[in-house]
Amino acid sequence: MLKQLGYFIEIIRGGIITTRHFSVNMFFHILNLFHIKTKRKGAVTIQYPEVRQKIAERHRSLHRLMKREDGKPRCVVCMLCATVCPSECIFIEAEEDPDPEIQKYPARFIIDISRCCFCGFCVEACPEDALRMDTDEIELADYDRDNLVYNLEKLLK
């Protein structure tokens, strides 16, 4: 009997909280309707798939590798991005380039997005500006973990 009373009290408490949020938001929306400026605005629901919010300039999204004019990756395999990465999600394998101006190029460049914490240290550490996080892609969910491992081909797109 005492347990059911506790459940009932929690249901009443939840209803009070919901009513309070509704009333406060409705109050601010009514003030906005009459063009009364306030510091706080009422909550707004965004219909996500159809309507998207503008992404902030400093937002870090998916990684991408920059290309040279000849189409090769700009990366010179200095390994600074892999060294500075706190989650150790970057793996790079180097190979010698036949071009004498370019000493090395990445034979394999892999970023495991499922391990990445999106800190941006790898982008800041890159001396060649080869790695960026400005794709504006925020939909990262996938049903298969293997699709969250980005190889050189995916990063160059």
Backbone hydrogen bonds in HBPLUS format (Angstrom, degrees):
<---DONOR---> <-ACCEPTOR-->    atom                        ^
c    i                          cat <-CA-CA->   ^        H-A-AA   ^      H-
h    n   atom  resd res      DA  || num        DHA   H-A  angle D-A-AA Bond
n    s   type  num  typ     dist DA aas  dist angle  dist       angle   num
A0005-LEU N   A0001-MET O   3.16 MM   4  6.40 147.3  2.27 141.5 150.2     1
A0006-GLY N   A0002-LEU O   3.11 MM   4  6.38 148.4  2.21 140.6 148.4     2
A0007-TYR N   A0003-LYS O   3.08 MM   4  6.43 153.1  2.15 146.9 153.8     3
A0008-PHE N   A0004-GLN O   3.01 MM   4  6.20 158.5  2.06 144.1 149.8     4
A0009-ILE N   A0005-LEU O   2.96 MM   4  6.20 155.6  2.02 146.7 153.0     5
A0010-GLU N   A0006-GLY O   3.06 MM   4  6.29 155.5  2.12 145.6 151.8     6
A0011-ILE N   A0007-TYR O   2.98 MM   4  6.27 150.4  2.07 148.8 157.0     7
A0012-ILE N   A0008-PHE O   3.02 MM   4  6.28 159.6  2.06 150.0 155.1     8
A0013-ARG N   A0009-ILE O   2.88 MM   4  6.09 157.3  1.94 146.9 153.8     9
A0014-GLY N   A0010-GLU O   2.92 MM   4  6.09 157.8  1.97 145.6 150.9    10
A0015-GLY N   A0011-ILE O   3.03 MM   4  6.25 153.8  2.10 144.6 151.7    11
A0016-ILE N   A0012-ILE O   2.98 MM   4  6.28 149.3  2.07 147.6 155.9    12
A0017-ILE N   A0013-ARG O   3.04 MM   4  6.34 159.1  2.09 149.9 155.1    13
A0018-THR N   A0014-GLY O   2.99 MM   4  6.19 162.2  2.02 149.3 154.2    14
A0019-THR N   A0015-GLY O   2.94 MM   4  6.06 159.0  1.99 144.9 150.8    15
A0020-ARG N   A0016-ILE O   2.90 MM   4  6.08 154.1  1.97 147.2 154.3    16
A0021-HIS N   A0017-ILE O   3.01 MM   4  6.28 164.5  2.04 152.9 156.0    17
A0022-PHE N   A0018-THR O   2.98 MM   4  6.17 162.5  2.01 149.6 154.8    18
A0023-SER N   A0019-THR O   2.90 MM   4  6.05 162.9  1.93 149.6 154.1    19
A0024-VAL N   A0020-ARG O   2.98 MM   4  6.16 167.4  1.99 155.6 158.5    20
A0025-ASN N   A0021-HIS O   3.04 MM   4  6.13 169.4  2.05 151.1 154.4    21
A0026-MET N   A0022-PHE O   2.88 MM   4  5.99 157.2  1.93 148.3 155.5    22
A0027-PHE N   A0023-SER O   2.90 MM   4  6.04 151.4  1.98 145.9 153.5    23
A0028-PHE N   A0024-VAL O   3.12 MM   4  6.43 161.7  2.15 151.9 155.2    24
A0029-HIS N   A0025-ASN O   2.98 MM   4  6.19 150.3  2.07 145.8 154.6    25
A0030-ILE N   A0026-MET O   2.94 MM   4  6.11 149.4  2.03 145.4 153.2    26
A0031-LEU N   A0027-PHE O   3.03 MM   4  6.33 157.4  2.08 148.4 154.4    27
A0032-ASN N   A0028-PHE O   3.02 MM   4  6.18 153.1  2.09 139.9 147.2    28
A0033-LEU N   A0029-HIS O   2.90 MM   4  6.11 141.0  2.05 137.2 148.1    29
A0034-PHE N   A0030-ILE O   3.17 MM   4  6.51 142.8  2.31 144.9 153.1    30
A0036-ILE N   A0031-LEU O   2.90 MM   5  5.19 168.4  1.91 153.0 151.0    31
A0035-HIS N   A0032-ASN O   3.07 MM   3  4.84 158.4  2.11 104.8 106.7    32
A0048-TYR N   A0046-ILE O   2.97 MM   2  5.49 116.5  2.39 112.5  95.5    33
A0051-VAL N   A0047-GLN O   2.80 MM   4  5.48 169.5  1.82 168.1 165.7    34
A0059-HIS N   A0056-ALA O   3.20 MM   3  5.32 163.7  2.23 107.8 111.8    35
A0061-SER N   A0133-MET O   3.22 MM  72  5.23 164.9  2.24 127.3 126.7    36
A0064-ARG N   A0132-ARG O   2.84 MM  68  5.41 134.7  2.04 153.5 157.3    37
A0132-ARG N   A0064-ARG O   2.97 MM  68  5.41 163.1  2.00 159.5 164.2    38
A0065-LEU N   A0155-LEU O   2.80 MM  90  5.33 169.5  1.81 130.9 133.1    39
A0066-MET N   A0130-ALA O   2.72 MM  64  4.91 158.8  1.77 144.1 150.4    40
A0074-ARG N   A0066-MET O   2.89 MM   8  5.67 161.8  1.92 151.9 148.3    41
A0068-ARG N   A0072-LYS O   2.75 MM   4  5.49 159.4  1.79 165.7 173.0    42
A0071-GLY N   A0068-ARG O   3.14 MM   3  5.26 161.4  2.18 105.0 110.5    43
A0083-THR N   A0079-MET O   3.03 MM   4  6.11 146.3  2.15 140.5 150.0    44
A0084-VAL N   A0080-LEU O   2.96 MM   4  6.06 159.9  2.00 151.1 155.0    45
A0085-CYS N   A0081-CYS O   3.18 MM   4  6.08 131.0  2.43 139.2 149.8    46
A0088-GLU N   A0085-CYS O   3.42 MM   3  5.26 158.4  2.47  98.4 104.5    47
A0112-ASP N   A0089-CYS O   2.96 MM  23  5.13 160.6  2.00 143.1 149.1    48
A0091-PHE N   A0110-ILE O   2.83 MM  19  5.10 162.1  1.87 152.7 157.6    49
A0110-ILE N   A0091-PHE O   2.81 MM  19  5.10 171.0  1.82 159.3 162.2    50
A0093-GLU N   A0108-ARG O   2.81 MM  15  4.98 159.1  1.85 149.6 150.5    51
A0107-ALA N   A0093-GLU O   2.78 MM  14  5.60 143.6  1.91 152.6 164.2    52
A0108-ARG N   A0093-GLU O   3.28 MM  15  4.98 161.7  2.32 133.0 135.5    53
A0095-GLU N   A0105-TYR O   3.02 MM  10  5.63 138.6  2.20 156.2 168.8    54
A0105-TYR N   A0095-GLU O   2.99 MM  10  5.63 152.7  2.07 157.5 166.0    55
A0097-ASP N   A0103-GLN O   3.17 MM   6  5.65 167.9  2.19 130.2 130.9    56
A0102-ILE N   A0099-ASP O   3.20 MM   3  5.51 135.5  2.41 105.4 116.2    57
A0111-ILE N   A0150-TYR O   2.89 MM  39  5.19 158.5  1.94 147.7 154.9    58
A0150-TYR N   A0111-ILE O   2.83 MM  39  5.19 159.4  1.87 162.0 154.9    59
A0115-ARG N   A0112-ASP O   3.08 MM   3  5.65 154.3  2.15 114.0 121.3    60
A0113-ILE N   A0148-LEU O   2.85 MM  35  5.31 145.7  1.97 170.3 164.9    61
A0124-GLU N   A0120-GLY O   3.16 MM   4  6.45 159.6  2.20 151.3 156.7    62
A0125-ALA N   A0121-PHE O   2.92 MM   4  6.05 147.5  2.03 148.6 157.3    63
A0147-ASN N   A0144-ASP O   3.19 MM   3  5.70 148.7  2.29 110.1 117.9    64
A0148-LEU N   A0145-ARG O   2.99 MM   3  5.33 155.8  2.05 109.8 117.6    65
A0149-VAL N   A0146-ASP O   3.39 MM   3  5.56 164.9  2.41 106.0 108.3    66
A0155-LEU N   A0151-ASN O   2.99 MM   4  6.20 156.8  2.05 154.7 162.0    67
A0156-LEU N   A0152-LEU O   3.07 MM   4  6.16 135.3  2.27 142.5 152.6    68
